[in-house]
Amino acid sequence: MSGWTYLFLAILSEILASSALKASQGFSRFLPSLVVVGGYGLAFYFLSLSLKTVPLSLAYAVWAGVGTAALPPRGGSASPWWRWGWFSSAWRTRGEWA
């Protein structure tokens, strides 16, 4: 497989793991916690395989950028504002500081 294929698999694994973070409830639920640990493990494994052909700076930039951009539509932990209702409380807190 090409390095870009491994990078794509790393991104998918990271998205899956990040999406399961909230469901793990602080690692107190077994199955979502297993998805988090396994997903991040696979993500770093596939990332390491992709680094055989893809330069580190490019691989990390693509991995982080695509992973971050893909989480809001999935409702992962990086986008709590619409799925978990944290946006309004964060906005209120910001208003209290101003």
C-alpha positions in Angstrom: 0.0 0.0 0.0 1.1 3.6 -0.6 2.0 6.0 2.2 -1.1 8.0 1.4 -3.3 5.0 1.9 -1.8 4.4 5.3 -2.3 8.1 6.1 -6.0 7.9 5.1 -6.4 4.8 7.4 -4.7 6.8 10.2 -7.1 9.6 9.7 -10.2 7.3 9.8 -8.9 5.6 12.9 -8.3 8.9 14.6 -11.8 10.2 13.7 -13.4 7.0 15.0 -11.4 7.3 18.3 -12.2 11.0 18.8 -15.9 10.4 18.1 -16.0 7.8 20.9 -14.3 10.0 23.5 -17.5 11.5 24.9 -19.3 8.2 24.8 -16.6 6.6 27.0 -17.7 9.0 29.8 -14.2 9.4 31.2 -13.3 5.8 30.3 -16.0 4.5 32.7 -17.8 2.6 29.9 -15.9 -0.4 28.5 -16.8 -0.6 24.8 -16.4 3.1 23.9 -13.2 3.1 25.9 -12.0 0.2 23.9 -12.8 2.0 20.7 -10.9 5.1 21.9 -7.7 3.2 22.9 -7.8 0.9 19.8 -8.6 3.7 17.4 -5.7 5.9 18.6 -3.4 2.9 18.6 -4.3 2.1 15.0 -4.1 5.8 14.1 -0.5 6.0 15.3 0.4 2.7 13.8 -0.9 3.7 10.4 0.7 7.1 10.7 4.1 5.5 11.4 3.7 3.3 8.3 2.8 6.3 6.1 6.0 8.1 7.3 8.1 5.6 5.3 7.2 7.5 2.1 5.4 10.7 3.1 7.4 13.5 4.8 6.7 14.0 8.5 5.7 17.6 8.2 3.3 16.9 5.3 1.8 13.8 6.9 1.2 15.5 10.2 -0.3 18.6 8.7 -2.7 16.5 6.6 -3.5 14.1 9.5 -4.3 16.9 11.9 -6.1 19.1 9.4 -8.4 16.5 7.9 -9.0 14.9 11.3 -10.0 18.2 12.8 -12.1 19.3 9.9 -13.9 15.9 9.8 -14.9 15.9 13.4 -17.6 18.6 13.5 -19.9 16.8 10.9 -19.4 13.6 12.9 -20.2 15.2 16.2 -16.9 14.1 17.8 -15.4 15.6 20.9 -13.8 18.4 18.9 -17.2 19.8 18.1 -19.2 19.7 21.4 -21.0 22.9 20.6 -23.8 21.3 18.6 -24.0 17.8 19.9 -23.3 18.2 23.6 -24.7 21.7 24.2 -21.4 23.2 25.5 -21.4 26.1 23.1 -24.0 28.2 24.9 -22.3 27.7 28.3 -18.8 28.5 26.9 -20.3 31.7 25.3 -21.9 32.7 28.6 -18.6 32.1 30.4 -16.8 34.3 27.9 -19.5 37.0 28.4 -18.9 36.9 32.1 -15.2 37.5 31.6 -15.7 40.5 29.3 
